[in-house]
Each structure stands twice: as C-alpha cells, then as structure tokens.
Amino acid sequence: MALDLDRIRRETPACEKRIYLNNAGCSLQPTPVYRAVLEYLDQEQETGGYEAAAARQPELEGFYDSVARLINCRPDEIAYCESATRGWQQFFYSLRLNPGDRIITTRVDYGSNMVAYIQASRYRDVEIVFLDTDEKGDIDLDHLHRLVTDRTRLISVSHIPTGNGMINPAEKIGEIAGSAGVPFLLDACQSSGHLDLDVKRLQCTALSTAGRKYLRGPRGSGFLFVSREYLENAHPAFLEQQGADLIDETSYQLVESARRFENFECNLAGKLGLGVAVNYAMQWGLAGIEDRVIRLGARCRECLEEIPGVQVHDQGSRQCGIVTFTVEGVEASVLRSRLAGKGIHIWVSAGPGSLVDFQQRGLDAVARASVHYFNTREEIEIFGTAIASIAARARQCGQSR
Ligand SMILES: Cc1ncc(COP(=O)(O)O)c(C=O)c1O
C-alpha cells in the first residue's frame, strides 16, 4: 500500500504537538501498536500473566511469522529478545573463539559491540581488525577481501551507525563473507524499519535489532535472526530451559529453532506490540518507507548545509535518515534544549555509542536529527528555520564578544 500520510499522522497523534526527529533514539509508536500493548496489559491485569499468555498464544506465535516476512527468513530463525544488544550478544558469545582468531569490524560499530570485541581480545586473545575507510568514510572492500583468512571467525558490522548518517554496504560485505564461508553478524538496530532488509540478499548469518527505533515498536523489545545453517551447530553462551529441553540430571537437548537464544521470562506485551509494529510497517511497504526516509534525510542535510555556522558531519556515499551536525558556538546539548523549547525534538550523539568513530574524526558531541516516514518536508523546513535562527544568534553573540 502507498504511504497514506494523513492516516499515518492521525495514527501518530504526537505529530500534532511536536516535530519529532528522534527516531534513531526511540520512535513514536503508531496508535495500533500502543493499543495492542495496553490491551494486553489490561488482560494480564484482569486474568493474570500466565493466563493472558495462554489465551493470546496464537498472536504471540504470530510475532515470529511477522518478523520472518519482514526480513525474508523462516519463523524458526527468529528469537525474541529485550534489546538489540542482548540479541547481538547472544550470537557473539555463542562463537567458539580461540587465541589467534580474527574478528573483522569497523570503527563506526556501536559502543557496546566494541566492548565485546575488546573483551574477546583481552580474554580470548582474539585479534580485532578494523577495516580501512576512504575520505568519505566508506569501507574499503578490497581491504576486507585481503583481511579474510582461515583464522577469520567473524565479520561484524553496524549497518547504520548510531551517529554517522551513513549506510554501510551490507550486501557487498555479505557477498564477501558468504563466499569465504565466514559468519557475518549484522547490527541492524538502526536499519530495520528504515531500510528494506532481506537476509537472503544480505547473506548475513545473524541480524540483531531493537523494536523501539525505526520499527516503531515498544521499548524493551527486539529480535535476533540466526540462519538455519548456523543454528545446526550454535550453542548459546546463556542457555535456560526455554532454549534447551532438560532430559535428566546429566543431559539436555537444544531446541531446534533460534528460540534456543531466548529467555522464558520476557515482556510479552512488548513481544505482541513489536509484532503489531512489524505488521504496521509492512502494510506501508518497506521499499516505500526506505525511499521516503532517505529523501527526507537528504532534504534535511540540504537545509542545514545552507546555514552559515552549521556543519553537517555525515559520512558515506549512501546516506540515511540520520543527520548529524553541529552549530558553531552552540553546544549540542544546548541546541537540543533550545529546539525542544520550540517543540522540535532531536537528540545528541555523544558518549560511548560512537566513541571510536568520533575519536578518529575529532568529534566530541553532535546534534542528531533522525527523520521517519511520518515526518513531512514542511517539518524539515521549520526545523531548518529554527536552526538558522539559533545559528544567527550565536554568530551575533560571537561577533559582539
Ligand atoms: C547501531 C546500534 N547498535 C546497537 C544499539 C543498541 O541498541 P539497544 O539499546 O537496543 O541495545 C544502538 C542503539 O542506539 C545502535 O544505534
């Protein structure tokens, strides 16, 4: 279905009150998602948590079918998890890493992933290699070719980094990983619900994501995809009776599906809500969403680039709906609160999420405006005008000092 913007905005009531440009942090849930979560919580309150789960079993199972359709895999290749990081870790720590093994990644990878790489290098003597990039920040794919050896245990990449604006060439990376037979872990936390993902095309072994960002699902929800092929030999680092059938005091049998990576206890309202959010996105079509978000992101960059004193920091030859920038003389956090005063919501990228990327680019903190398909060109223009006025005031103050 073509994107029906009137309906989409009606079903996103906050659009009436504010210009919401923090979709890379946590997007606004569409009304059907929010209602599904509330109804489920009501039912838990009314009948009890276990009873509600039993009564709603078919819909809870439907979660796996929905996600499978979203990324073109089988339902038994999906595990529900509470965050992108948890899903990512479940896969990462299932790798049997040995001293001298090599992990290939990028400097724009998410901070929590970096911590895991450092841990693996410190305690498992694993070699972590960062891919070279060109002046635009694009990955050098020849370097990746050269780096893949028989000691390479993993290629791990954030599809869309948290504070960078670029889209990494996941399909090309998947091609190289696939032909070398090396597992490819794709952190799709910012790309699911943003781009039209297909794990067959991406040739990834595993993909992790959060529900709350571009998928517009509830907080505390996410999923992990693990390919059937990898599952044959995958043993989770953390395993409980949900993931393994306990047979007797000395043995258990892993469950067949990716659900071996799940916990029994989880937020079922979140699971149901994420399923509804996935269906909601698919109803509009991910190709249309991707196209609109990328175009709005590009317009946003154009607006900012015209403003004296504003610097856009986005990299990559392919860019997305995340736009990062600074305004001369205005700290990113001050800018955020000034915009909030005008009903415009952005966020600040700082701290560990982009630390390694920012260190190599000499950045400390940047303002991050992240658009979604429910935003409009008019909103982008209003945002641009607000930034222009803040930047002009900062310039005047700077000159009079
Ligand atoms: C690229 C990327 N990966 C991983 C994460 C972590 O997601 P979560 O907080 O759901 O663990 C984020 C969060 O912003 C992210 O941007």
The ligand as a Tripos MOL2 file, in Angstrom:
@<TRIPOS>MOLECULE
LIG
   16    16     1     0     0
SMALL
NO_CHARGES

@<TRIPOS>ATOM
      1 C1         23.8170    0.8420   15.7210 C.3       1 LIG1
      2 C2         23.2980    0.4740   17.0740 C.ar      1 LIG1
      3 N1         23.5170   -0.7470   17.5650 N.ar      1 LIG1
      4 C3         23.0890   -1.1260   18.7780 C.ar      1 LIG1
      5 C4         22.3960   -0.2680   19.5750 C.ar      1 LIG1
      6 C5         21.9550   -0.7230   20.9410 C.3       1 LIG1
      7 O1         20.5820   -0.9620   20.9840 O.3       1 LIG1
      8 P1         19.8920   -1.3680   22.3700 P.3       1 LIG1
      9 O2         19.9410   -0.1560   23.2320 O.co2     1 LIG1
     10 O3         18.5140   -1.7980   21.9960 O.co2     1 LIG1
     11 O4         20.6850   -2.4890   22.9390 O.co2     1 LIG1
     12 C6         22.1260    1.0320   19.1310 C.ar      1 LIG1
     13 C7         21.4130    1.9890   19.9820 C.2       1 LIG1
     14 O5         21.2710    3.1430   19.7050 O.2       1 LIG1
     15 C8         22.5820    1.4080   17.8380 C.ar      1 LIG1
     16 O6         22.3630    2.6280   17.3620 O.3       1 LIG1
@<TRIPOS>BOND
     1     1     2 1
     2     2     3 ar
     3     2    15 ar
     4     3     4 ar
     5     4     5 ar
     6     5     6 1
     7     5    12 ar
     8     6     7 1
     9     7     8 1
    10     8     9 2
    11     8    10 1
    12     8    11 1
    13    12    13 1
    14    12    15 ar
    15    13    14 2
    16    15    16 1
@<TRIPOS>SUBSTRUCTURE
     1 LIG1         1 GROUP 0 **** ****
